[in-house]
Structure formats: structure tokens, C-alpha cells
């Protein structure tokens, strides 16, 4: 299967999705990240040219702390700018105004994408002592699997219903089976923003991820509390006044009219006056009135909505369709309807079953040499309605790809089929155990455990002896199911640092899953959290990376040997994932 063919195996499977809310949580530095700091900074400078605030506000570098073993920054790869994701960064007032919870939280249940926290200090929302789950946003170009570990503290601005992230660009990547997990969360964070690790790191903008120029928590808290002391209408006006002044479309009048507009908007004493001024300015500036649509749909609140709905202001300059679109857009955002719905892999219950004639044609296509588009059309429905030819295809499939994106195709293909195969499920999963590709074999065993626990576990024990990530994955799943004897093999995933580009992300995701398991197990067993030593001098050149990684591996191996008799394996997410039949 070619790279392009594999990528066409259905949009919801292969496309890079942006799940509601964010990753700041758990952004730790790996040994090879240290080597690449200069490259990250260089990439940031390129981003800053396109979106001046983005590079600094949304991508804070973390200081080394406990568990500084496996999370790469999403821009730490040598990728062309077209493969990155760019957002419109939120100001601190936007975050404070729109969020449902602001405060300091401490992780009490480690997790990937979703973790559980206890409120240490509340500025807005649930009081001190409340336990809540927070979901962090994911992005194919990283963070794919953001983690938070027991004991870590963060200052967050979290949202209950909607994700305020606005993308200006992104691009498709590959499949991330870990995103199929559907763990309920109480709150979520916007992509790349909304969270700052505590204690703050030493930099010139330690609160940049919260949109603030402050360098200490006390000053930022004072700003936030003063803002929250305002009435809702005053808060909305303050947010609107903090926006950049729209630029006139006519170059000949740009400077004078722009300065005049800025003056009028800054002197507005109410939301009604601000919106009226904006409408009057836009009336002669743009045919589609796109500027005011964007501004009010994104930033307008309850007062803006009332002004437009109740016609408290003169709106005749607004085209009826534009006014309707703005009202509906604000209402949807306030109602929390802008977030994506459901799983990216779930199918409608009303899906039409393909006819036998259609399935026969799909078989013919699959057994031939399908084009990218042909494979796109047949892989998904055949997995669900005619899996026998697909499982035979996968058993004989060999990964001949040479691109970084081909690195874990076996993991992706095997996981997708194993999760979505409905007919003769146990029989077909058992067939995958004979696949030429090691990762497909392990995928079959992993999902077989949901159908026949004993048989699946026995196969995983055998497969854990495989070299590389395939064996580590099998051992990790065994460990997550309480098999302490599998932990030493799983820990071997720390013995290599993996590729330093995107090809290494699946390897680091395995490391992160193990860190979550060790963190929860240590926490529930009353054992000190592992804290591997790592200094920036450990890996000054790429040639030194293996030595630096070896130190981490030796640390974890020693930590486990010292504590294994005192530790009871704890996987608080196991019951949820077991019901969902998701790895």
C-alpha cells in the first residue's frame, strides 16, 4: 500500500482532527528536544512573521521537571510551514471573560488528553477542593497525546461547552488511534492556550499561554479579579475595546478613517455604542461586510446579541442576511454549539448497508491494484460489511513506505480494522495474529482481549517478546491490564529515543502512555513519583542522544526494581475504555 493509498482510508480515520480543547498540560522536554531548541526558536520566528503573537503565546517552553521524558513540542520538527497549525491567539481578557473556570489545579489522576484535577485555588467557577476532569486539545503535528501526571500544577482558563479556538490554517496528517478514546470531561482548554505550568518558568513571557504580558501569578490574578469585578456588560465592552482596530479597505482613506475609528471605538461608553460605531464604519467599506461578521460573531456577547435582536441600535446599514448570520453565530457560541460532535469514527445508525453487487465490486477493486480514490471508497465499508477480504489483505500487507508518515502504518491499519470490524469479529481478529506486519499482529491481540480476555492476554504475552515498539506496545497493554511482570519489557520503550521528527511521535506516545500508568500506580500505592534526572548538557549533539536516553531508561528500570513490590498497578481509565472497546 502506498502512502497516499493509506491516507485515503477514509477522512474521519486519516484526517488530522482538532478535538475540542488544548495541550499545554504535560508539555515536557525530551532529551532530543533539548538538541532542537534552536530549531524550535527559528521556527517560532517564522511563525511570528505570519501571526505575531502566536509563536510566543501559544508555545511556551517548559522547564525540566518530574517525568521530563517524552513530550515533544508540536513545532519541534523540521516541517514546512504548510504542515503546521496556526491559530488566532486569544487575549487574556477573552480567556477570562469566556471561560467557565479559572484557577490553580493539581493533577490527581494522570491521563492522556483527559486527566483529573483538584482545584487548589479558584478565581472563577467551582470552589477549592472540587475535582474535575479537563480535556486538552490535540493536533496531528503535536500535541497528539498531551499528558498530565500526578502532582503537577497548572493555572488554567477552562471552558465547559464550546472550544474558542479559531484556526487560520492546518493540514491533514495521519491517523491517531488514541483519539478514538471518548473519556468524558467537565472542562476543556483551547488549542495551544489556556494553561500555564506552575511554578512559572524563567522567561520573559511565562504567562504567554494565557495571553498575558505579566511575569508573575500575583499580577495576573489582580488583572483577572479586577476584570471579573466589572459587570457582564462592562466586561464585554472591555473585551471589544481590546481588539485591534479594523483596517479600512480603501487605501486612500486608510490612515485618517482608521485613526478616527480607533478614537470612536475607544471612547464608546457601552456595547451599543461600540457596535453602532462598527456598523456605521463597515457600511461603506465592504460588499460582504466580512469584517463586522467576523468581529461580532467571535467577540460579541450577550449585550451585542440583545442590541441586534431587539434593535436597540440602528442596524439598517447591516444587510439582513449578515445581521441574521451574526445573531445566529453569537447565539450558537453562547449556547456552546460550536464544538465538534461525537467521535470521529462513529457511524450513523441510519447508514445504508451496501448491496451485494456493490460489495462484489469492492472486492474486485481491493484484490486488484486500487488507486488512492478507489481504496478510499472500499476500505471502510468493507471493514464493516465484508471484512474477510480485508483481513486477508492485511495479513499479507508489507509496509514498504519510505516516508516518515509510513512509519507506523501497520499500527494505524491494524487498529482501524480491529476496532471497526463487526462481522466474525473474534475469528478475524485471530487471523490478524498471522500478519506479516508486527504491529498489525499486536493490534489483533490488543482488540482480541475485548472479545476473549484470556486468549488475547496469552497472545500479548507472546507478542511482547517482539523487538521494538511492537513488543513494547504488547507489554504496555498487559501492564495496563494489571500484569506487573510485563512492566520491565514495557519500560524498554525508554531505551531508545526514536526518530527526532514526526516519525518518532508514535514511539513517544507509547512512552507517554507508560508514564501515565506509572504515575497513577505510584500515586495510588503511596510511592514517590518517578523523577528522572535530565540536564540540557545531556545531549548537546545528536550523537549524544542515545547516551542521554540510556540514562532515562536506567532510571526507570532502577525505579521499578526498587518499588515494584510496593506498587499495585492502577489504571483508572480501564473501565471506560473496556466498555468502549478502545485501546
Secondary structure, DSSP 4 states (H G I P E B T S, - for coil): --HHHHHTS-HHHHSPP--SS---TT----HHHHHTHHHHHHHHHHHHHHSTTHHHHS-PPPPP-TTTTSPPPTT-S---GGGS-EE-PPPHHHHHHH-SEEEEEEEEE-EESEEEEEEEEEEESSPTT-EEEEEPP--TTS-SS-EE-TT-EEEEEEBSS-----EEE-------GGGG-----SEE--TT-SEEEESPPSSTTTTGGGT---SSHHHHHHHHHHHHTS-HHHHHHHHHHTSPPPPPS-GGGHHHHHHHHHHHHHT--SHHHHHHHHHHHHHTT-SS-HHHHHHHHHH--HHHHHHHHTT-S--TTS-HHHHHHHHHHHHHHHTT--S--S-TTPPPTTPPPPPHHHHHHHHHHHHS---HHHHHHHHHHHHHH-HHHHHHHHHH------SGGGTTHHHHHHHHHHHH--TTHHHHHHHHTT-SSHHHHHHHHHHHTTT-HHHHHHHHHHHTTSSHHHHHHHHHHHHHTT-GGGHHHHHGGGS----SSGGGHHHHHHHHHHHHHHHHHHHHHT-PPP-----GGGGSSGGGHHHHHHHHHHHHHHHHHHHTTT-----TTHHHHHHHT--
